[in-house]
Amino acid sequence: MVPVLVDRVAEAEAVERVLAAARDGLSGVLVLRGEAGIGKTALLDHAAEAVGDMWVAQVTGVESEMDLGFAGLHQLLVPFLGGLERLPAPQRAALEAALGLARGRRRTGSWSVWRP
């Protein structure tokens, strides 16, 4: 049973809408930001408990990784790299380039750089 968050009904419903869309094969994003102590972690815990039969992958970023492009993405996706070949070719190529697994297009700031 997923606990109800006190005074966070709208936020919990937003999480549940994104999860429902994911179950239907759609993607979505929620950005949680705010001062320390306002309940961001409680909302994430709620989301992790509400996923049902889906997988949950969590990472923690640290300030020292800020200058490492795609560090959080790499940490998040390493356990799933075995399924990389199941992605459509364009998405697979972009992910391989972002994670340094293949040469390709890499974003630097607002510019795209081609590495042949």
Backbone torsions as a table, in degrees:
resi	resn	phi	psi	omega
1	MET	NA	129.3	-179.7
2	VAL	-81.4	124.9	-179.3
3	PRO	-68.5	150.5	176.0
4	VAL	-86.6	133.6	178.5
5	LEU	-86.9	129.7	179.9
6	VAL	-69.5	129.5	179.2
7	ASP	58.8	25.5	179.1
8	ARG	-132.1	31.9	-176.8
9	VAL	-61.7	-47.9	-178.6
10	ALA	-62.8	-41.4	-179.7
11	GLU	-67.3	-42.2	178.5
12	ALA	-62.9	-39.4	177.9
13	GLU	-65.6	-36.2	177.3
14	ALA	-64.1	-42.5	176.6
15	VAL	-60.3	-46.6	-177.4
16	GLU	-65.7	-33.0	175.8
17	ARG	-65.9	-41.9	178.8
18	VAL	-65.4	-41.2	178.1
19	LEU	-64.5	-40.4	178.1
20	ALA	-63.5	-41.3	177.7
21	ALA	-62.9	-41.4	178.8
22	ALA	-61.5	-40.1	177.2
23	ARG	-62.1	-28.4	178.4
24	ASP	-88.1	6.4	177.3
25	GLY	88.2	11.1	179.2
26	LEU	-100.0	163.2	177.2
27	SER	-109.2	163.7	179.0
28	GLY	-167.5	165.0	-178.5
29	VAL	-141.2	141.1	169.1
30	LEU	-123.1	135.4	176.2
31	VAL	-106.6	122.7	176.7
32	LEU	-107.1	120.5	178.1
33	ARG	-146.1	155.1	179.6
34	GLY	153.8	177.7	-179.3
35	GLU	-63.1	156.8	175.1
36	ALA	-60.6	138.9	174.0
37	GLY	89.1	6.2	-178.2
38	ILE	-90.7	-2.7	174.8
39	GLY	108.2	17.8	179.7
40	LYS	-62.3	-44.8	-179.6
41	THR	-66.0	-38.4	177.3
42	ALA	-62.3	-38.2	178.1
43	LEU	-67.6	-39.5	176.4
44	LEU	-65.4	-40.2	176.3
45	ASP	-61.8	-40.7	176.5
46	HIS	-59.4	-45.7	179.9
47	ALA	-61.8	-43.4	-179.2
48	ALA	-62.6	-34.0	178.9
49	GLU	-80.1	-22.7	-176.1
50	ALA	-88.7	-4.2	-173.0
51	VAL	-70.2	-21.1	179.4
52	GLY	68.0	-117.8	-174.9
53	ASP	-89.7	7.3	178.2
54	MET	-89.3	163.4	177.2
55	TRP	-86.8	151.7	175.0
56	VAL	-118.8	127.8	175.0
57	ALA	-122.3	129.1	-177.9
58	GLN	-128.1	143.9	174.5
59	VAL	-137.2	162.5	176.1
60	THR	-126.0	124.0	177.1
61	GLY	-88.9	151.5	176.4
62	VAL	-126.2	153.4	-174.7
63	GLU	-58.1	-33.2	-178.1
64	SER	-66.7	-14.9	178.7
65	GLU	-91.3	-0.7	-174.6
66	MET	-56.4	-34.1	-177.6
67	ASP	-88.9	-1.1	179.0
68	LEU	-95.2	106.5	-178.6
69	GLY	-58.8	130.3	176.1
70	PHE	65.1	20.8	-179.2
71	ALA	-59.7	-46.1	180.0
72	GLY	-66.2	-40.1	178.0
73	LEU	-62.6	-43.2	178.6
74	HIS	-60.4	-48.9	-179.9
75	GLN	-60.2	-40.1	-178.5
76	LEU	-67.7	-39.8	-170.3
77	LEU	-95.7	-10.9	-178.9
78	VAL	-51.5	-44.0	179.8
79	PRO	-64.0	-16.6	-175.4
80	PHE	-105.6	2.8	-174.9
81	LEU	-63.7	-20.6	176.7
82	GLY	-63.7	-21.9	179.7
83	GLY	-99.6	11.1	-176.9
84	LEU	-56.6	-36.8	-177.4
85	GLU	-67.7	-15.5	179.2
86	ARG	-82.3	-10.1	178.1
87	LEU	-76.7	151.7	173.0
88	PRO	-59.8	148.9	-174.0
89	ALA	-51.6	-46.7	-178.9
90	PRO	-62.8	-42.3	179.3
91	GLN	-69.0	-38.7	178.1
92	ARG	-62.8	-45.2	-179.7
93	ALA	-63.1	-41.8	179.5
94	ALA	-64.4	-42.7	-179.9
95	LEU	-67.9	-41.9	177.2
96	GLU	-60.6	-40.9	179.0
97	ALA	-67.6	-43.3	-179.0
98	ALA	-63.1	-35.3	-177.5
99	LEU	-92.3	3.9	178.5
100	GLY	74.4	20.9	179.9
101	LEU	-89.0	-15.1	180.0
102	ALA	-154.7	160.8	175.9
103	ARG	-81.4	150.0	179.3
104	GLY	168.6	-157.3	-177.8
105	ARG	-76.3	136.5	179.2
106	ARG	-134.9	131.5	180.0
107	ARG	-86.3	134.5	175.8
108	THR	-130.1	106.8	-175.5
109	GLY	62.8	-127.3	179.2
110	SER	-100.9	12.9	-179.3
111	TRP	-112.4	145.6	172.3
112	SER	-99.6	135.0	-178.5
113	VAL	-118.0	131.0	178.7
114	TRP	-96.7	124.9	175.6
115	ARG	-110.8	103.8	-178.5
116	PRO	-67.9	NA	NA
